[in-house]
Amino acid sequence: MSLSVSHPSIAVLCSGGGSNLQALISRVDCGDVEARIAWVASNNGNAFALERARRAGIPAHHVSALTEGGSEGVERKLLELLEEHSVRVLVLAGYMKVLPAAVIRALPGRVVNIHPALLPAFGGKGMYGAHVHEAVLKSGAQWTGVTIHLVTENYDEGPVLRQRVAAVVPGDTPATLGARVLALEHDTLWREVRALLERT
Ligand code: GRF
């Protein structure tokens, strides 16, 4: 595992299974991304993403309004964790909560989110998980894909950093389309994290 102290620190926020986190861990481990994952945090104490982090020897934190005594506590805790580990890039990989504005301001241009469609299409309220792929199929679109964008205070509207396209094929269901897009996500997130580390 690449744990050189000279490597910049990144941190990852997740809410669910954490397959994107896993893909990033693998790329850090093999040296494709020269970084150290300082910590992983989730608003959901049962998120499998936290277990994946622990298995990889990465500190895993449950940070929610419940654990921190309210939303101000969440903001305080996240800021504390960012500062303590001098985090350069914060990655939202399936994080289902709105990030406190103070956290976004603490890392200007260095907080990224991954979305399973080609924003600005199929983004915004209610567009998460299978809902995104259902909407793509319903629209009759022949293409969908992956978007990595900067997180700004206007959610899902931050500048697009990288997009990749996936085909919608006849007979697709939300599950088959979702699996195709997810595989592309796994091969995309680390590339943008690496690029962002190189230019910040
Ligand atoms: C991914 O589709 C990501 O684009 C979206 O949430 C999902 C997270 O999946 N924001 P996983 O937890 O990384 O498996």
py3Dmol code that shows the C-alpha trace and the ligand (Angstrom):
import py3Dmol

protein = """\
ATOM      1  CA  MET A   1       0.000   0.000   0.000  1.00  0.00           C
ATOM      2  CA  SER A   2       1.241   3.522  -0.805  1.00  0.00           C
ATOM      3  CA  LEU A   3       1.428   5.188   2.570  1.00  0.00           C
ATOM      4  CA  SER A   4       4.280   7.572   2.001  1.00  0.00           C
ATOM      5  CA  VAL A   5       3.837  10.594   4.268  1.00  0.00           C
ATOM      6  CA  SER A   6       4.969  12.775   1.390  1.00  0.00           C
ATOM      7  CA  HIS A   7       1.861  11.854  -0.571  1.00  0.00           C
ATOM      8  CA  PRO A   8      -1.026  14.323  -0.414  1.00  0.00           C
ATOM      9  CA  SER A   9      -4.027  13.279   1.632  1.00  0.00           C
ATOM     10  CA  ILE A  10      -7.442  12.668   0.217  1.00  0.00           C
ATOM     11  CA  ALA A  11     -10.634  11.857   2.104  1.00  0.00           C
ATOM     12  CA  VAL A  12     -13.797  10.152   0.925  1.00  0.00           C
ATOM     13  CA  LEU A  13     -17.423  10.569   1.977  1.00  0.00           C
ATOM     14  CA  CYS A  14     -19.834   7.718   1.213  1.00  0.00           C
ATOM     15  CA  SER A  15     -23.326   6.659   2.246  1.00  0.00           C
ATOM     16  CA  GLY A  16     -23.691   3.148   0.860  1.00  0.00           C
ATOM     17  CA  GLY A  17     -21.837   0.219  -0.588  1.00  0.00           C
ATOM     18  CA  GLY A  18     -18.663   2.068  -1.453  1.00  0.00           C
ATOM     19  CA  SER A  19     -17.727   0.299  -4.690  1.00  0.00           C
ATOM     20  CA  ASN A  20     -16.292   3.586  -5.987  1.00  0.00           C
ATOM     21  CA  LEU A  21     -14.298   3.902  -2.769  1.00  0.00           C
ATOM     22  CA  GLN A  22     -13.016   0.362  -3.318  1.00  0.00           C
ATOM     23  CA  ALA A  23     -11.931   1.185  -6.853  1.00  0.00           C
ATOM     24  CA  LEU A  24     -10.093   4.248  -5.563  1.00  0.00           C
ATOM     25  CA  ILE A  25      -8.408   2.249  -2.784  1.00  0.00           C
ATOM     26  CA  SER A  26      -7.139  -0.214  -5.425  1.00  0.00           C
ATOM     27  CA  ARG A  27      -5.701   2.581  -7.561  1.00  0.00           C
ATOM     28  CA  VAL A  28      -3.989   4.142  -4.558  1.00  0.00           C
ATOM     29  CA  ASP A  29      -2.626   0.745  -3.510  1.00  0.00           C
ATOM     30  CA  CYS A  30      -1.123   0.044  -6.918  1.00  0.00           C
ATOM     31  CA  GLY A  31       0.371   3.541  -7.171  1.00  0.00           C
ATOM     32  CA  ASP A  32      -1.794   4.837 -10.025  1.00  0.00           C
ATOM     33  CA  VAL A  33      -2.930   7.587  -7.675  1.00  0.00           C
ATOM     34  CA  GLU A  34      -0.083   8.930  -5.571  1.00  0.00           C
ATOM     35  CA  ALA A  35      -2.067   9.838  -2.504  1.00  0.00           C
ATOM     36  CA  ARG A  36      -2.918   8.651   0.944  1.00  0.00           C
ATOM     37  CA  ILE A  37      -6.569   8.077   1.851  1.00  0.00           C
ATOM     38  CA  ALA A  38      -6.490   9.765   5.251  1.00  0.00           C
ATOM     39  CA  TRP A  39     -10.019   8.814   6.261  1.00  0.00           C
ATOM     40  CA  VAL A  40     -13.427   7.758   5.073  1.00  0.00           C
ATOM     41  CA  ALA A  41     -16.618   9.046   6.667  1.00  0.00           C
ATOM     42  CA  SER A  42     -20.263   8.187   6.271  1.00  0.00           C
ATOM     43  CA  ASN A  43     -23.524   9.618   7.512  1.00  0.00           C
ATOM     44  CA  ASN A  44     -24.656   5.998   7.744  1.00  0.00           C
ATOM     45  CA  GLY A  45     -22.992   3.915  10.441  1.00  0.00           C
ATOM     46  CA  ASN A  46     -23.975   0.700   8.656  1.00  0.00           C
ATOM     47  CA  ALA A  47     -22.586   1.700   5.276  1.00  0.00           C
ATOM     48  CA  PHE A  48     -20.497  -1.109   3.838  1.00  0.00           C
ATOM     49  CA  ALA A  49     -18.131   1.620   2.648  1.00  0.00           C
ATOM     50  CA  LEU A  50     -16.958   2.004   6.272  1.00  0.00           C
ATOM     51  CA  GLU A  51     -16.218  -1.710   6.435  1.00  0.00           C
ATOM     52  CA  ARG A  52     -14.273  -1.525   3.174  1.00  0.00           C
ATOM     53  CA  ALA A  53     -12.202   1.320   4.647  1.00  0.00           C
ATOM     54  CA  ARG A  54     -11.467  -0.614   7.854  1.00  0.00           C
ATOM     55  CA  ARG A  55     -10.418  -3.674   5.862  1.00  0.00           C
ATOM     56  CA  ALA A  56      -7.979  -1.462   3.976  1.00  0.00           C
ATOM     57  CA  GLY A  57      -6.610  -0.031   7.222  1.00  0.00           C
ATOM     58  CA  ILE A  58      -8.137   3.395   6.636  1.00  0.00           C
ATOM     59  CA  PRO A  59      -9.722   5.236   9.590  1.00  0.00           C
ATOM     60  CA  ALA A  60     -13.498   5.041   9.161  1.00  0.00           C
ATOM     61  CA  HIS A  61     -15.829   7.523  10.842  1.00  0.00           C
ATOM     62  CA  HIS A  62     -19.580   7.603  11.314  1.00  0.00           C
ATOM     63  CA  VAL A  63     -20.382  11.317  11.163  1.00  0.00           C
ATOM     64  CA  SER A  64     -24.057  12.205  11.335  1.00  0.00           C
ATOM     65  CA  ALA A  65     -26.386  14.622  13.076  1.00  0.00           C
ATOM     66  CA  LEU A  66     -27.016  11.774  15.508  1.00  0.00           C
ATOM     67  CA  THR A  67     -23.364  11.163  16.394  1.00  0.00           C
ATOM     68  CA  GLU A  68     -22.433  14.859  16.438  1.00  0.00           C
ATOM     69  CA  GLY A  69     -25.535  16.284  18.123  1.00  0.00           C
ATOM     70  CA  GLY A  70     -26.924  18.134  15.109  1.00  0.00           C
ATOM     71  CA  SER A  71     -25.942  19.508  11.727  1.00  0.00           C
ATOM     72  CA  GLU A  72     -23.567  22.101  13.183  1.00  0.00           C
ATOM     73  CA  GLY A  73     -21.757  19.254  14.875  1.00  0.00           C
ATOM     74  CA  VAL A  74     -21.410  17.457  11.521  1.00  0.00           C
ATOM     75  CA  GLU A  75     -19.890  20.575   9.997  1.00  0.00           C
ATOM     76  CA  ARG A  76     -17.499  20.981  12.942  1.00  0.00           C
ATOM     77  CA  LYS A  77     -16.405  17.335  12.838  1.00  0.00           C
ATOM     78  CA  LEU A  78     -15.792  17.296   9.080  1.00  0.00           C
ATOM     79  CA  LEU A  79     -13.790  20.543   9.262  1.00  0.00           C
ATOM     80  CA  GLU A  80     -11.767  19.099  12.126  1.00  0.00           C
ATOM     81  CA  LEU A  81     -10.993  15.894  10.193  1.00  0.00           C
ATOM     82  CA  LEU A  82     -10.026  17.858   7.073  1.00  0.00           C
ATOM     83  CA  GLU A  83      -7.690  20.114   8.997  1.00  0.00           C
ATOM     84  CA  GLU A  84      -6.165  17.430  11.186  1.00  0.00           C
ATOM     85  CA  HIS A  85      -5.062  15.437   8.118  1.00  0.00           C
ATOM     86  CA  SER A  86      -4.318  18.395   5.798  1.00  0.00           C
ATOM     87  CA  VAL A  87      -6.718  16.920   3.254  1.00  0.00           C
ATOM     88  CA  ARG A  88      -6.054  18.290  -0.229  1.00  0.00           C
ATOM     89  CA  VAL A  89      -8.972  16.711  -2.103  1.00  0.00           C
ATOM     90  CA  LEU A  90     -12.333  15.583  -0.725  1.00  0.00           C
ATOM     91  CA  VAL A  91     -14.190  12.992  -2.792  1.00  0.00           C
ATOM     92  CA  LEU A  92     -17.940  12.445  -2.573  1.00  0.00           C
ATOM     93  CA  ALA A  93     -18.505   8.891  -3.750  1.00  0.00           C
ATOM     94  CA  GLY A  94     -22.168   8.107  -3.302  1.00  0.00           C
ATOM     95  CA  TYR A  95     -22.620  10.607  -0.447  1.00  0.00           C
ATOM     96  CA  MET A  96     -26.341  11.191  -0.014  1.00  0.00           C
ATOM     97  CA  LYS A  97     -26.201  14.280   2.197  1.00  0.00           C
ATOM     98  CA  VAL A  98     -25.743  17.912   1.284  1.00  0.00           C
ATOM     99  CA  LEU A  99     -22.269  18.957   2.334  1.00  0.00           C
ATOM    100  CA  PRO A 100     -22.156  21.918   4.753  1.00  0.00           C
ATOM    101  CA  ALA A 101     -21.216  25.116   2.885  1.00  0.00           C
ATOM    102  CA  ALA A 102     -18.331  25.761   5.280  1.00  0.00           C
ATOM    103  CA  VAL A 103     -16.766  22.441   4.238  1.00  0.00           C
ATOM    104  CA  ILE A 104     -17.035  23.358   0.549  1.00  0.00           C
ATOM    105  CA  ARG A 105     -15.482  26.756   1.287  1.00  0.00           C
ATOM    106  CA  ALA A 106     -12.634  25.136   3.205  1.00  0.00           C
ATOM    107  CA  LEU A 107     -11.455  23.348   0.034  1.00  0.00           C
ATOM    108  CA  PRO A 108     -12.209  25.681  -2.869  1.00  0.00           C
ATOM    109  CA  GLY A 109     -12.116  23.796  -6.159  1.00  0.00           C
ATOM    110  CA  ARG A 110     -11.030  20.632  -4.404  1.00  0.00           C
ATOM    111  CA  VAL A 111     -14.292  18.840  -3.571  1.00  0.00           C
ATOM    112  CA  VAL A 112     -15.551  16.481  -6.277  1.00  0.00           C
ATOM    113  CA  ASN A 113     -18.678  14.410  -6.712  1.00  0.00           C
ATOM    114  CA  ILE A 114     -19.432  11.514  -9.026  1.00  0.00           C
ATOM    115  CA  HIS A 115     -22.844  11.295 -10.677  1.00  0.00           C
ATOM    116  CA  PRO A 116     -24.082   8.313 -12.738  1.00  0.00           C
ATOM    117  CA  ALA A 117     -25.345  10.268 -15.776  1.00  0.00           C
ATOM    118  CA  LEU A 118     -24.269  13.027 -18.120  1.00  0.00           C
ATOM    119  CA  LEU A 119     -25.060  16.202 -16.169  1.00  0.00           C
ATOM    120  CA  PRO A 120     -26.859  18.516 -16.548  1.00  0.00           C
ATOM    121  CA  ALA A 121     -29.176  15.777 -17.859  1.00  0.00           C
ATOM    122  CA  PHE A 122     -30.656  13.500 -15.213  1.00  0.00           C
ATOM    123  CA  GLY A 123     -29.380  15.425 -12.214  1.00  0.00           C
ATOM    124  CA  GLY A 124     -30.927  17.329  -9.348  1.00  0.00           C
ATOM    125  CA  LYS A 125     -33.604  16.401  -6.844  1.00  0.00           C
ATOM    126  CA  GLY A 126     -34.568  12.727  -6.734  1.00  0.00           C
ATOM    127  CA  MET A 127     -31.906  11.770  -9.267  1.00  0.00           C
ATOM    128  CA  TYR A 128     -29.909   9.166  -7.408  1.00  0.00           C
ATOM    129  CA  GLY A 129     -29.356   5.423  -7.616  1.00  0.00           C
ATOM    130  CA  ALA A 130     -31.725   3.443  -9.848  1.00  0.00           C
ATOM    131  CA  HIS A 131     -33.955   6.534 -10.337  1.00  0.00           C
ATOM    132  CA  VAL A 132     -31.304   7.989 -12.635  1.00  0.00           C
ATOM    133  CA  HIS A 133     -31.157   4.927 -14.867  1.00  0.00           C
ATOM    134  CA  GLU A 134     -34.958   4.548 -14.880  1.00  0.00           C
ATOM    135  CA  ALA A 135     -35.255   8.160 -16.070  1.00  0.00           C
ATOM    136  CA  VAL A 136     -32.631   7.644 -18.776  1.00  0.00           C
ATOM    137  CA  LEU A 137     -34.467   4.557 -20.099  1.00  0.00           C
ATOM    138  CA  LYS A 138     -37.824   6.315 -19.947  1.00  0.00           C
ATOM    139  CA  SER A 139     -36.466   9.266 -21.949  1.00  0.00           C
ATOM    140  CA  GLY A 140     -35.392   7.019 -24.815  1.00  0.00           C
ATOM    141  CA  ALA A 141     -31.850   8.433 -24.685  1.00  0.00           C
ATOM    142  CA  GLN A 142     -29.298   6.298 -26.499  1.00  0.00           C
ATOM    143  CA  TRP A 143     -26.409   7.498 -24.405  1.00  0.00           C
ATOM    144  CA  THR A 144     -25.747   8.083 -20.751  1.00  0.00           C
ATOM    145  CA  GLY A 145     -22.535   8.065 -18.761  1.00  0.00           C
ATOM    146  CA  VAL A 146     -20.594   9.401 -15.835  1.00  0.00           C
ATOM    147  CA  THR A 147     -19.938  12.952 -14.663  1.00  0.00           C
ATOM    148  CA  ILE A 148     -17.308  14.104 -12.211  1.00  0.00           C
ATOM    149  CA  HIS A 149     -17.963  17.672 -11.151  1.00  0.00           C
ATOM    150  CA  LEU A 150     -16.767  20.161  -8.601  1.00  0.00           C
ATOM    151  CA  VAL A 151     -19.059  20.511  -5.634  1.00  0.00           C
ATOM    152  CA  THR A 152     -20.290  24.036  -5.144  1.00  0.00           C
ATOM    153  CA  GLU A 153     -22.967  25.433  -2.897  1.00  0.00           C
ATOM    154  CA  ASN A 154     -25.495  24.958  -5.731  1.00  0.00           C
ATOM    155  CA  TYR A 155     -25.729  21.227  -5.664  1.00  0.00           C
ATOM    156  CA  ASP A 156     -25.270  19.235  -8.917  1.00  0.00           C
ATOM    157  CA  GLU A 157     -24.427  22.512 -10.672  1.00  0.00           C
ATOM    158  CA  GLY A 158     -20.699  22.724 -10.108  1.00  0.00           C
ATOM    159  CA  PRO A 159     -18.372  22.841 -13.117  1.00  0.00           C
ATOM    160  CA  VAL A 160     -17.981  19.549 -14.937  1.00  0.00           C
ATOM    161  CA  LEU A 161     -14.434  18.209 -14.762  1.00  0.00           C
ATOM    162  CA  ARG A 162     -14.776  14.973 -16.706  1.00  0.00           C
ATOM    163  CA  GLN A 163     -17.485  13.019 -18.502  1.00  0.00           C
ATOM    164  CA  ARG A 164     -17.483   9.612 -20.141  1.00  0.00           C
ATOM    165  CA  VAL A 165     -20.194   8.113 -22.248  1.00  0.00           C
ATOM    166  CA  ALA A 166     -21.902   4.714 -21.953  1.00  0.00           C
ATOM    167  CA  ALA A 167     -24.333   3.315 -24.497  1.00  0.00           C
ATOM    168  CA  VAL A 168     -27.917   2.432 -23.688  1.00  0.00           C
ATOM    169  CA  VAL A 169     -28.567  -0.884 -25.432  1.00  0.00           C
ATOM    170  CA  PRO A 170     -31.854  -2.499 -26.469  1.00  0.00           C
ATOM    171  CA  GLY A 171     -33.344  -4.550 -23.654  1.00  0.00           C
ATOM    172  CA  ASP A 172     -31.548  -2.591 -20.935  1.00  0.00           C
ATOM    173  CA  THR A 173     -33.162  -2.501 -17.496  1.00  0.00           C
ATOM    174  CA  PRO A 174     -32.207  -0.003 -14.785  1.00  0.00           C
ATOM    175  CA  ALA A 175     -30.072  -2.795 -13.315  1.00  0.00           C
ATOM    176  CA  THR A 176     -28.138  -3.669 -16.490  1.00  0.00           C
ATOM    177  CA  LEU A 177     -27.656  -0.026 -17.400  1.00  0.00           C
ATOM    178  CA  GLY A 178     -26.673   0.819 -13.829  1.00  0.00           C
ATOM    179  CA  ALA A 179     -24.043  -1.933 -13.808  1.00  0.00           C
ATOM    180  CA  ARG A 180     -22.539  -0.658 -17.085  1.00  0.00           C
ATOM    181  CA  VAL A 181     -22.393   2.892 -15.762  1.00  0.00           C
ATOM    182  CA  LEU A 182     -20.973   1.787 -12.403  1.00  0.00           C
ATOM    183  CA  ALA A 183     -18.127  -0.079 -14.105  1.00  0.00           C
ATOM    184  CA  LEU A 184     -17.337   3.119 -15.994  1.00  0.00           C
ATOM    185  CA  GLU A 185     -17.479   5.112 -12.742  1.00  0.00           C
ATOM    186  CA  HIS A 186     -14.855   2.805 -11.259  1.00  0.00           C
ATOM    187  CA  ASP A 187     -12.522   3.534 -14.145  1.00  0.00           C
ATOM    188  CA  THR A 188     -13.189   7.280 -14.128  1.00  0.00           C
ATOM    189  CA  LEU A 189     -13.109   8.585 -10.564  1.00  0.00           C
ATOM    190  CA  TRP A 190      -9.455   7.761  -9.920  1.00  0.00           C
ATOM    191  CA  ARG A 191      -8.387   9.443 -13.168  1.00  0.00           C
ATOM    192  CA  GLU A 192      -9.975  12.730 -12.131  1.00  0.00           C
ATOM    193  CA  VAL A 193      -8.689  12.489  -8.562  1.00  0.00           C
ATOM    194  CA  ARG A 194      -5.189  11.995  -9.950  1.00  0.00           C
ATOM    195  CA  ALA A 195      -5.589  14.917 -12.360  1.00  0.00           C
ATOM    196  CA  LEU A 196      -6.927  17.157  -9.609  1.00  0.00           C
ATOM    197  CA  LEU A 197      -4.021  16.290  -7.317  1.00  0.00           C
ATOM    198  CA  GLU A 198      -1.613  17.084 -10.116  1.00  0.00           C
ATOM    199  CA  ARG A 199      -3.025  20.555 -10.665  1.00  0.00           C
ATOM    200  CA  THR A 200      -3.696  21.658  -7.078  1.00  0.00           C
TER     201      THR A 200
END
"""
ligand_1 = """\
14
GRF
C -22.688 5.734 -7.695
O -23.519 5.416 -8.780
C -22.370 7.211 -7.693
O -22.306 7.756 -8.970
C -23.557 7.777 -6.989
O -23.844 6.849 -5.974
C -23.404 5.556 -6.362
C -22.510 5.039 -5.288
O -22.149 3.702 -5.480
N -23.307 9.128 -6.555
P -21.025 3.035 -4.571
O -21.437 3.277 -3.114
O -19.733 3.689 -4.880
O -21.046 1.581 -4.909
"""
view = py3Dmol.view(width=600, height=400)
view.addModel(protein, "pdb")
view.setStyle({"model": 0}, {"cartoon": {"style": "trace"}})
view.addModel(ligand_1, "xyz")
view.setStyle({"model": 1}, {"stick": {}})
view.zoomTo()
view.show()
